Amino acid sequence: MSLLVERKFRRPRIWSNKELKKFASLFQGSIINVSGWKDADKEDDCYKNYFTNASSYFISNYKSEARGFQGFSNEFFLDLTEDLKEKDLGKYDVVFNHTTLEHIYDIKKAFLNLCLMSRDIVILVVPFLQQMHADYGDYWRFTPSAIKKLFEENKMELLYLSFNNEKHTSVYIFAIASKNPEKWKDKISYKYNIECKKDFFDFSENFIGCRAITNGIIYKIKVVVLAFISKFFNH
């Protein structure tokens, strides 16, 4: 059972950590992990250590009862469903948010606030496919087109979007958007991916999630047999 849990939940986290490591050293200035809990990457490291060129690093949390305050320096409470204080508008060069938006019902307000806090970059990790979890609310799953549209509505341009493509795991989306896309043109190769490699004999469309939700072997055999029978009798 532990191996199944490992595959479904840990593997997409490790994948998203690798994606973040590809880019984190590019970013300088003030960086915040919003709703970052302990800032832990679940691989015995902290996300703060990914951003090697940050001049300052902050962590926000919702409230102490919701996996909140650890007492770190530069840590404070922030409710993404409330209006931001004026001092927090455009305060950070990079706003990073990992797998928390699915737990916020007022998603448009939360997304707006992430964008308003940033002077330039927003980095998101959100679930496309994951079983319902957490006793403090679990409301949303996201598609690449939804993420792209939400950034556009908030006057930000998508630079990079990817997702993990493993069998029988949760599927995360990793995305980076900017208010100054021209600045990053030579540093981040544009990527917007919605297609994934399918398994042999899988006749579903080759879009995000097609390997996570695979057709069962019995179904595949039935499809092949029926296709053969149909072809045989049509001759």
C-alpha positions as CSV (number, residue, x, y, z in Angstrom):
1,M,0.0,0.0,0.0
2,S,2.8,2.4,0.8
3,L,4.2,1.9,-2.7
4,L,0.9,3.0,-4.2
5,V,0.7,6.1,-2.0
6,E,4.3,6.9,-2.9
7,R,3.5,6.7,-6.6
8,K,0.3,8.7,-6.5
9,F,1.4,11.5,-4.3
10,R,5.1,11.7,-4.0
11,R,6.1,11.3,-7.6
12,P,4.3,14.4,-8.9
13,R,5.8,16.4,-6.1
14,I,9.3,15.2,-7.0
15,W,8.6,16.0,-10.7
16,S,7.4,19.6,-9.8
17,N,10.5,20.1,-7.7
18,K,12.7,19.2,-10.7
19,E,10.8,21.6,-12.8
20,L,11.3,24.4,-10.3
21,K,15.0,23.7,-10.0
22,K,15.4,24.2,-13.8
23,F,14.4,27.9,-13.4
24,A,14.7,29.0,-9.7
25,S,18.3,30.3,-10.0
26,L,17.3,32.7,-12.8
27,F,15.2,34.8,-10.4
28,Q,16.6,37.6,-8.3
29,G,15.2,40.1,-5.8
30,S,12.4,39.5,-3.3
31,I,10.7,36.1,-3.4
32,I,7.7,34.8,-1.5
33,N,6.3,31.3,-1.1
34,V,2.6,32.1,-0.6
35,S,0.7,29.6,1.7
36,G,4.0,27.8,1.9
37,W,3.4,26.0,5.2
38,K,7.0,24.9,6.3
39,D,8.5,25.8,2.9
40,A,9.4,22.1,2.7
41,D,9.8,20.4,-0.6
42,K,9.2,16.9,0.9
43,E,12.6,15.8,-0.2
44,D,14.3,17.0,3.0
45,D,15.0,20.5,1.6
46,C,13.4,23.9,1.7
47,Y,12.2,25.8,-1.4
48,K,14.2,28.8,-0.1
49,N,17.3,26.9,-1.1
50,Y,16.2,26.6,-4.7
51,F,16.2,30.4,-5.2
52,T,20.0,30.8,-4.8
53,N,20.0,34.4,-6.2
54,A,17.2,35.8,-4.1
55,S,18.0,38.9,-2.1
56,S,15.2,38.2,0.4
57,Y,12.7,35.3,1.0
58,F,9.3,35.4,2.6
59,I,6.7,32.8,3.6
60,S,3.0,33.4,4.1
61,N,0.5,31.2,5.7
62,Y,-3.3,31.4,6.2
63,K,-3.6,31.0,9.9
64,S,-2.0,29.1,12.7
65,E,-4.7,26.4,12.8
66,A,-4.2,25.7,9.1
67,R,-0.7,24.4,9.2
68,G,0.4,28.0,10.0
69,F,3.1,29.8,11.8
70,Q,6.5,28.3,12.4
71,G,8.1,31.5,13.7
72,F,10.6,31.8,10.8
73,S,12.0,35.2,10.0
74,N,10.1,36.9,7.2
75,E,7.0,34.8,7.8
76,F,3.5,36.3,8.1
77,F,-0.2,35.5,7.8
78,L,-2.1,36.2,4.5
79,D,-5.6,35.3,3.5
80,L,-5.7,35.2,-0.3
81,T,-9.5,35.7,-0.3
82,E,-9.2,39.2,1.3
83,D,-8.1,42.5,-0.3
84,L,-4.3,42.9,-0.1
85,K,-2.8,45.6,2.0
86,E,-1.4,48.4,-0.1
87,K,2.2,47.6,1.2
88,D,1.9,44.1,-0.4
89,L,0.9,45.3,-3.9
90,G,3.8,44.6,-6.3
91,K,6.1,44.0,-3.3
92,Y,7.8,40.8,-4.6
93,D,9.8,40.0,-7.8
94,V,8.6,36.4,-7.7
95,V,5.5,34.9,-6.2
96,F,5.6,31.2,-5.8
97,N,2.5,29.1,-4.9
98,H,2.5,25.3,-4.7
99,T,-0.7,23.2,-4.6
100,T,-2.8,25.5,-2.5
101,L,-5.2,27.1,-5.0
102,E,-7.4,23.9,-5.1
103,H,-8.2,24.5,-1.4
104,I,-9.5,28.1,-1.9
105,Y,-13.1,28.4,-3.0
106,D,-12.8,32.0,-4.2
107,I,-10.3,31.1,-6.8
108,K,-10.5,34.2,-8.9
109,K,-9.8,36.5,-6.0
110,A,-6.9,34.3,-4.8
111,F,-5.4,34.2,-8.3
112,L,-5.8,38.0,-8.7
113,N,-4.0,38.5,-5.4
114,L,-1.0,36.3,-6.4
115,C,-0.6,38.4,-9.5
116,L,-1.0,41.7,-7.7
117,M,1.7,40.8,-5.2
118,S,4.2,40.3,-8.0
119,R,6.3,42.9,-9.8
120,D,7.1,40.4,-12.5
121,I,7.0,36.6,-12.0
122,V,4.3,34.1,-10.7
123,I,5.2,30.4,-10.4
124,L,2.3,28.0,-9.9
125,V,2.0,24.3,-9.2
126,V,-1.6,23.1,-9.3
127,P,-3.3,19.7,-9.6
128,F,-4.9,18.7,-12.9
129,L,-5.8,15.2,-11.5
130,Q,-5.7,14.2,-7.9
131,Q,-8.1,12.5,-5.5
132,M,-10.0,14.8,-3.2
133,H,-8.0,15.4,-0.1
134,A,-7.7,17.6,3.1
135,D,-10.3,18.3,5.7
136,Y,-10.0,22.1,5.3
137,G,-11.6,22.2,1.8
138,D,-10.7,20.9,-1.7
139,Y,-12.6,22.6,-4.5
140,W,-10.8,22.8,-7.8
141,R,-8.7,21.0,-10.4
142,F,-7.1,23.0,-13.3
143,T,-6.4,22.5,-17.0
144,P,-3.6,24.2,-19.0
145,S,-6.2,26.4,-20.8
146,A,-7.7,27.6,-17.5
147,I,-4.2,28.6,-16.1
148,K,-3.4,30.4,-19.4
149,K,-6.7,32.2,-19.3
150,L,-6.4,33.2,-15.6
151,F,-3.0,34.7,-16.3
152,E,-4.3,36.6,-19.3
153,E,-7.2,38.0,-17.3
154,N,-4.6,39.3,-14.8
155,K,-2.5,40.9,-17.5
156,M,0.3,38.4,-17.3
157,E,1.8,36.3,-20.1
158,L,2.5,32.6,-19.8
159,L,6.1,31.7,-20.4
160,Y,6.2,28.0,-19.6
161,L,3.6,25.3,-18.8
162,S,4.3,21.6,-18.3
163,F,2.8,18.6,-16.6
164,N,4.0,15.2,-15.4
165,N,3.2,12.2,-17.6
166,E,3.5,9.0,-15.6
167,K,1.1,6.1,-15.3
168,H,-1.3,5.9,-12.4
169,T,-0.1,9.0,-10.6
170,S,-1.6,12.4,-9.7
171,V,-1.0,15.0,-12.4
172,Y,0.4,18.4,-11.5
173,I,0.7,21.4,-13.8
174,F,3.8,23.6,-13.4
175,A,3.5,27.2,-14.8
176,I,5.5,30.4,-15.0
177,A,4.0,33.7,-16.1
178,S,5.5,37.2,-16.3
179,K,4.4,40.9,-16.5
180,N,7.6,41.5,-18.5
181,P,7.8,38.6,-21.0
182,E,10.3,40.3,-23.2
183,K,12.8,40.2,-20.3
184,W,12.7,36.4,-20.3
185,K,12.6,35.6,-24.0
186,D,16.3,34.6,-24.1
187,K,16.3,32.8,-20.7
188,I,13.1,30.8,-20.7
189,S,12.1,28.9,-23.9
190,Y,8.4,29.3,-24.4
191,K,6.4,26.1,-23.7
192,Y,2.7,25.4,-23.5
193,N,2.1,21.7,-23.4
194,I,-1.3,20.0,-23.5
195,E,-0.4,16.7,-25.2
196,C,1.1,13.6,-23.8
197,K,2.5,10.4,-25.1
198,K,-0.1,7.6,-25.1
199,D,0.4,3.9,-24.3
200,F,0.1,1.4,-27.1
201,F,-3.5,0.3,-27.8
202,D,-4.8,3.4,-25.9
203,F,-7.4,4.9,-28.3
204,S,-8.1,7.9,-26.1
205,E,-7.0,11.4,-27.3
206,N,-3.4,12.2,-26.4
207,F,-4.1,15.1,-24.0
208,I,-2.9,15.8,-20.5
209,G,-3.9,13.0,-18.1
210,C,-4.2,10.3,-20.8
211,R,-1.5,8.1,-19.1
212,A,-2.8,8.7,-15.6
213,I,-6.3,7.5,-16.5
214,T,-5.5,4.5,-18.7
215,N,-7.9,2.2,-20.3
216,G,-7.9,-1.2,-18.5
217,I,-6.3,-4.2,-20.3
218,I,-9.6,-5.9,-20.7
219,Y,-11.1,-2.9,-22.3
220,K,-8.1,-2.7,-24.6
221,I,-8.4,-6.3,-25.6
222,K,-12.2,-5.8,-26.3
223,V,-11.5,-2.8,-28.5
224,V,-8.8,-4.7,-30.5
225,V,-11.0,-7.8,-30.9
226,L,-14.1,-5.8,-32.0
227,A,-12.0,-3.8,-34.4
228,F,-10.7,-7.0,-35.9
229,I,-14.1,-8.6,-36.1
230,S,-15.6,-5.5,-37.7
231,K,-12.8,-5.3,-40.3
232,F,-13.2,-9.1,-41.0
233,F,-16.9,-8.9,-41.6
234,N,-16.7,-5.7,-43.7
235,H,-14.6,-7.6,-46.2
